[in-house]
């Protein structure tokens, strides 16, 4: 496993890490045994960074990680969590001192830690990035010793750029994959200039870039790929990266031709992300130790050729860009 600096935080994180949304909810049922086995296998493989949120399974994901931290006290494990989506209604005004403090206290309890390694605003409404009081509240949480570092998880590139106006923001989590290339054009140069840590989420476009899907694939009722394709529950960009399912499948078939022998499309897609030095780590999800192992293997994949990178860009520009580039 290779490690990269997470901006100015002082943390060196595994370039393939683990997102734990699927271990909480929203991706079909995962047993506690499978979830915990996945976490342990991930750490055994050299991963040292886990991304979670207080709403993943209403705290289930955080509690599983808290158990992991207790069982593995000698391992260096950095945990990033997110707060804000518990608000109902989910409004920018809700991102205030009282609410953020309450969310942090709940996460501290779930994780059973004294301070959060990294707290991220959880895709707040765009207006929140123009609220000084929101970021002042985060500064006070740092001053109080409740939070070591903070950042933002965003939907749009414009939100990422605006967040960097606040000096306390040290990381940005953003959707970045072969099907969502806008951040590399319009955000990464600024992030590198300011040494901001970048967490690439939805790296496999909700499985579209796994190479395992077909048109007749059916998803469980409690899987967001079944109920959120049009944004019924949250931003539709979180599901298949906002790419229409059929179009994504066609483009994935084109990309398969670029995959070197011995590797999978998923590993190719993750290695593509790591070809961008601005990225601190990619955070694919996994529901089993085997899925985690397959993703982690991408860290040892040789660098992609200039030809492969150019062709991946051509596929994006011709088939995917018109669907997504202007929206996020």
N, C-alpha and C positions, 0 to 999 in steps of 0.2 A: 504494500500500500504506500502511496505517496501522500505527502501532506503539504498543504499550502497555508499561507498566512490568511487569517480572517480579518482583513483590513488592519486597523490599528488596535484591535482588541488584545493582542498578545497571544491569542489562541492560534495554534497550528492544527488545522483540522484535516481529516481524511478527505481526499478529493472526491471519492465516492462515499457518501454518508447515507443516512437513513431517514426518510420521512415516515412518520408513524400515524398518519391519518387512517390508513387501512387497518391498523391495529386497534383503533377506537371504534369507528363505524363508517358508514357511507360507501363501503366497497363489498358488501355482502358479509356474511357471518364469518368471524374468525374466533376460534376457541381461545380461552386464556392460555391453554397449554401450547398451542401453535404460536400465539403471539409472543409468549415469553421465550420459547425456543428460538424464534426468529431474532429477538433482541440479543440473546446470548450468542448465537452463531455470528451475528453481525460484529459484536465486540471481539469475539475470538478471531475474526478475520482481519482485525486491524482498524476497523472503523472506530472513531472516537468522538463522533458528533451525531447527535440525535435531534431531530426537529419534531416538535409536537405542538399542541394547542389545548387550551382549557375546554374547548367544545368537542374535541375528538372523543366521541363516546361519553360526553358529559363528564369528562375527567378520567375516563377509563385508561386512555393512553398515558396520561401523566402518572397515574397510580402504578401502572405496570413498569414505567421507567423508574419510579421511586423505589419499587421493589428491587429492580436491577441494581440501582445505586447502593442499596443496603447490602445486597448479596455480593457485590463486587467492589468493596471499599478501596482496593489497591489498584484498580484500573483508572486511568485518566479518561473520564467520560464527560464531555461537554454537552449540556442540554439547552436547547433554545425552545422557548415556548411562546405562545401568542395570546393576546387578550383583546377583547372588544366585541367579539361576535356573540357574546352572551346578552348583549343589549337588546331589549325589545321594547320599543322599536329600535332598530339599528340606525342611529342618527349620529351626525358629527358632534352634536352637543353632548352626547353621552360619553364622549371621550374626555372626561374631566377627572379632576383629582380624586374625588370620592369614589367614582366607579373604578378607575384604574387601580387605586389602592386596594379596593375590595377584591378585584380580580387577581391581583398579585398575591394577596394573602391566601386566597384559595389555592393558587398554583403552588405556593410554598408548602402548603399543607399536603397537597396531592403528591408532590415530589419528595416531601420530607427533607427539605434543604433550608438553610438559613438565608441564602441569597440566590437569585436566579442568575445563571451565567449570561443569558441573553434573553431579553424580553422584546417582542416585536408587536407593534400594532397590527391587528389582524384584518387587513384589507378594509380599512375604514372608508366611509364616503369621501369623495374627493375633497369636499369642503374642509375636512379635518386637517388637511395639510396647510391650510391657511389660518389655523387656530393656534396662536402662540401659546395659549394656556395649556393645550394638550402636551406640547413638548416641554413646557415648564413643569408640568406634573411629572413627566418622566425624569427630568433632572432632579426633582425632589426625591423621587424613589431611589435614585442612585445615591444622593446625599444621605438618605436614611439607611443605606446599607442593604436595602431590600433587593436591589438590582445592580449587577456589576456592569452590564453594558446594555444598550438598547438600540433597536433599529426598527424598520418598517417592513411589512409584507404588502406589496402593492398589486393592483390590477393593471395599471396603466403606466407607460413610460413617463408621461407628464407628471404623475404622482411621484415617481422615483426621483426625477430631477428636482422637483419642488422640495422633497424631503431633505435633500442635501443642503438646503438653505439653513437648516438647524444644525449647529456644530456638534450637538450631542449624538446625532445619528451616526452610527458606526457601521451598520450593515443594511443591505436591502435584499429582500427576498422577492424574486420576480419570476414569472413564467418565461422560460427560455429553453428552446429546443429547436430541432430542424424545422418544425412547423410554426415557430414563433421567433423570428430572427431580428425583429425590430430593436430589441434592447442593445444588440451588438452595434447597431448603427448610431443610435441616438442617445444611449445612456452610458455604455461601457467606457468611452473615452473620458467622460466627466468623472465617473467613479474611480478610474485609475489615477486620474490627476489628484483626487482627494484621498486616495488610498482607502476606499470603502470596500468592505467585504461583500461579496455577492453570492447569494444562495440561489442556485438554479432549481426552481421547483417545476413540477409537472414535466420532468425531463423526457418521459416517454409518451407524452400526449395522452395520458389516461389509458395507455396500452395500445394506441394506434401504431406506435413505433416499436411495439414488441415483435411484430412480424407474425403474431399468432392468431390474429383476428380474421374473421370472414363475415360476409354480409348477413349470414344467418345466425350470427352470435347473439344469444339472448342473455340479458343481465338480470340478476335478482331484483325484486321490488325495492329492496333497501340499498341498492347500488345507484349512486348518482348518475352513472352512465345510462341508466334507465329513465330516471325522472328529471334530469336537469339539462338535457341537451339544448333546450331553448331558454334556459335561465329561470326555471320555475322556482328554484329554491335559493339560488345565489348566482353570482355572475357566470354566464354560460361559458366564459373563457376558461373556467376551471375544469370543464368537461370536454375532453378531446381537444383541449387548447382552443376551443371555439371553432374548430374545423368541422364542416359537415362530414358525417361518418363515412358516407360513400366516397367522397372525394379523398378523405384521408386514407382509406383502404387502397385506392388506386395509386396514390402517391407513394404509399409504403411499398407497394409492389415494385415501383420504379427504383426505390432506394435499395431494395434487396439485391439488385444487380451490382451494387457498389460494395457489398459486404465481403471482406476477405474470407477465404476458406478457413474453417475452424471457428468462426465467430457467428454470432447472431445479430439480427437487425437491432435488437435492444442494446447490445454491447456497442455496436457501431454508433448508435444514436447517443449513447452516454459518452463515448470517446470523442464524438464530434463536439460535444459541449466542452470537454476538457481541452480541446484545441484552442480555446479562447482563454488567454492568460488572465483576463480580468476576473474570471470565475474563481471563487474560492472553493466551492464544492457543489456537486450535484446531489440532490436528495431524492432519489427514487424511493418509492414505497415497496413493501414486500409483505406478503401474507404467510410466507413459509420460509424456513431456512434455505430451501433450494432456490427460491426466487431471489433471496438476498445474495446467495452465493453467485448466481448467474450475473447479477448486477455488479457485484464487487469485482468480478473477473475483468470488467471493462477497464479497470485501473491499470491492468498489466498489458492491455492491448497496445500494439505499436501505433505510433502516430499515423494519422490518416494522410494519404497522398494529396498533393495539391489538386490532382485531377478529381479525386473523390470529393474534396471540399468544394471544388468548383461545380461539379455536377449536382451536388446536394443543394447548392445555392440556385442553380438553374431550375430544379424541380420546385423549389419554394417560390421563386419568382413567377413561374408560369402557371402553377396550379393552386398554390396556397396563399400567396401574398394578397391577391384580390379579395380573398375571403376574410382575412384577419388583420392585415397590417394597419389599416386605417382605424380599427376599432379599439386597439389597446396600445 
